[in-house]
Amino acid sequence: MYNWRNLTDEQREEVLRQRKGKKLPWHSPPHRDFEGPKSFLITAACYEHENVIGKHPDRIAEFEHLLLATCEQLCLMVFAWCILPNHYHILLRTDKD
């Protein structure tokens, strides 16, 4: 799944050269500047996709509470979210930069 660590220095340089040549981001989606409220799909995964969030149901519930409480403070609206044992997705709208 994550080949970067298994690549040699030369292979890494070639991957970066190809991405730069195609005007692709080196390691992440492009970030665009917009005026006014913005919608984002945020996805995050636990390191090496270990089941950190979902070690037990109480931990998932606690994470859900903290995630939504944070969004309540920072976001205009949360459209949807999905929390899994090793990663999460959240679709939101914010006017924060």
C-alpha positions in Angstrom: 0.0 0.0 0.0 2.8 2.5 0.9 5.6 1.8 -1.4 7.6 5.0 -0.7 9.5 3.5 2.2 10.5 0.5 0.1 11.8 2.6 -2.8 15.5 3.3 -3.3 16.7 7.0 -3.3 16.9 6.8 -7.1 13.3 5.4 -7.4 12.0 8.2 -5.1 13.8 10.8 -7.2 12.2 9.3 -10.4 8.7 9.4 -8.8 9.1 13.0 -7.8 10.5 13.9 -11.3 7.5 12.4 -13.0 5.0 14.1 -10.6 6.7 17.5 -11.1 6.8 16.9 -14.9 3.1 16.3 -14.9 2.6 19.4 -12.7 1.1 17.2 -9.9 1.6 17.9 -6.2 4.6 16.1 -4.8 2.7 14.3 -2.1 -0.8 15.7 -1.7 -3.9 17.1 -3.6 -3.6 20.6 -4.9 -4.7 23.4 -2.5 -6.7 26.2 -4.1 -7.5 29.6 -2.7 -11.2 30.5 -2.6 -13.1 33.5 -1.3 -15.8 33.0 1.2 -17.1 29.7 2.7 -15.3 26.5 1.5 -16.3 22.9 1.5 -13.8 20.2 2.3 -13.7 16.4 2.3 -11.1 15.6 5.0 -9.7 12.1 5.3 -7.2 11.0 7.8 -5.7 7.6 8.6 -3.9 6.2 11.6 -0.2 5.5 11.2 0.2 2.5 8.9 -3.6 2.0 9.2 -3.4 0.5 12.6 -6.8 0.3 14.4 -6.0 3.1 16.8 -9.4 4.9 16.7 -11.3 1.6 16.9 -9.4 -0.2 19.6 -12.7 -0.5 21.4 -16.2 1.0 20.9 -15.8 3.6 23.7 -12.7 5.0 21.9 -14.6 5.4 18.6 -17.4 7.2 20.5 -14.9 9.5 22.3 -13.3 10.3 19.0 -16.6 11.0 17.4 -17.5 13.4 20.2 -14.2 15.3 20.0 -14.3 15.5 16.2 -17.8 16.9 16.1 -17.2 19.2 19.0 -14.2 20.6 17.2 -16.2 21.0 14.0 -19.0 22.8 15.9 -16.4 25.4 17.0 -14.7 25.8 13.6 -17.2 24.9 10.9 -20.4 26.4 9.5 -21.8 23.0 8.7 -20.9 19.3 8.8 -22.7 17.5 6.0 -21.5 13.9 6.7 -18.9 11.9 8.6 -17.8 8.3 8.8 -15.5 7.0 11.5 -13.8 3.6 11.0 -11.4 1.7 13.3 -8.3 3.0 11.4 -9.4 6.2 9.5 -12.2 8.8 9.1 -13.8 11.0 6.6 -15.7 14.2 7.2 -17.4 16.5 4.7 -17.8 20.1 6.0 -18.1 23.8 5.2 -16.1 26.5 6.8 -15.2 30.1 6.4 -11.9 29.6 8.2 -8.6 29.7 6.3 
